[in-house]
Amino acid sequence: LGGGIGGGARQVRSLFHFDEVLTSFSTQSEVFAATLDPLVDEVLAGYEATAFAYGQTGTGKTYTMEGELDSDVGRGLVPRTAQAIIDRLTRGKYADYSISCSYLEIYNEDLTDLLAPAHIQAPKLHLKDVGNGKGVVCSGLSEVPVRSLSDILELVRIAQDRRHVAETRINARSSRSHCIFTLKVKCRRLVAAGELENSGKLHLVDLAGSECAKKATLDDGSGHSSDKKTAWSDEDRERKNINQSLLTLGRVITALRDGTGRVPYRDSKLTRLLQDALGGRCKTVVIATISPALNGVEETISTL
C-alpha cells in the first residue's frame, strides 16, 4: 500500500500464508476440490469438520456456500459436499447409513430454525452444554432426514427464503445473519472383522459480511421520517451485532493461535456453538473472500 505523507511515500507490506489461492476465474468445482473434498472421508470416518466463509459483504460468501442451485456447474459447497457424501455412501462398502440436516440462523444474537415447519409454532432455541463429550448443542433445532441431493436442495431453498437479507450500497442482497448448515452422517461400514459404526458431522458456516457503516449505508440520514430513522436504527443494530460477533470470532482464533490463557468462546453465540469446531478435534477450513476493488483494500487486509 502506498501513500503520500509530507511529500514522501510510505509503503506497507503485509505477508499472508494460505494453503490455496483461488481467483475470480476459479470454478465452483475447483473451490470444492481445494477446500471440502479432502474432508468428506474424514466425516465418514466419524470426525467433525467445519468450513467458514469469511469476508467483507458482497465478496461472494453465500455464492461460495450455496451457489446456483439449479446449475450443475454453478452449485456451491453445500450441494457439492452433500452429493460427494451421498455418492461415497452408496458405493457398496457401507451396510447402512442415515443423513440428517439442520439449518440455524443467528440474527442479532437470536437463534432461528430455518427448517422449522411453517404450520406450527417453532420452539424457542437456546444453547446448552449437554456434557458426555457432546459439547454445546442448540436445543430445539429440528433435524430433517434426507436421502438424496434433491432433498437437500429443497431444504436450502426453504432456508434461502427465510434468511434475513437487506440491500446495502455494496450488496443488493446482503446477508444480515450468520447461517450454519449442518449435515449429520451415521453409517455402518463393512470391515474384515464385521461392521464399524461411525457418526460424523459437517458444519458449513456462511458468515454475515463485515462492513463499514459509511460504505454500506444507502443514504446519508438527513431529513427523513421517523419510520426511516427506525429502519436505520435497526440497520445500525444489525451492523454492530455482525461486526461484534466477527470481532469475537477473530479474538477466539487469535487466542487459540497464540495459546494465551482464556479463549472468549462465550462472548458470542456463534463462537460458543462452534467451540469444538474452533478449538477441539474438528477439521476446519476457513475460506477468505476478498474484493479486487481498490476502495475495499482496508477490508481486504482486515480479512486476510
Protein Blocks (a to p, Z undefined) as FASTA:
>chain_A
ZZdeehiacddddddddfbdcdfkbcfklmmmmmmmmmmmmmmnopacddddeddehiop
mmmmnmpmkbmklpcfklmmmmmmmmmmmnopambdcddddddddeehiacdfkbcfkbc
cdddddddeejonapadehiacdddfbfklmmmmmmmmmmmpccdddfklmbdcfbdcdd
ddddddddddfklpaddddddddddddddddfklmpmbgoiaiafklmmmmmmmmmmmmm
mmmmmmmmmmmmmmmmnopajadfklpmklmmmmmmmmmmbdcdddddddfbfklmmmmm
mmZZ
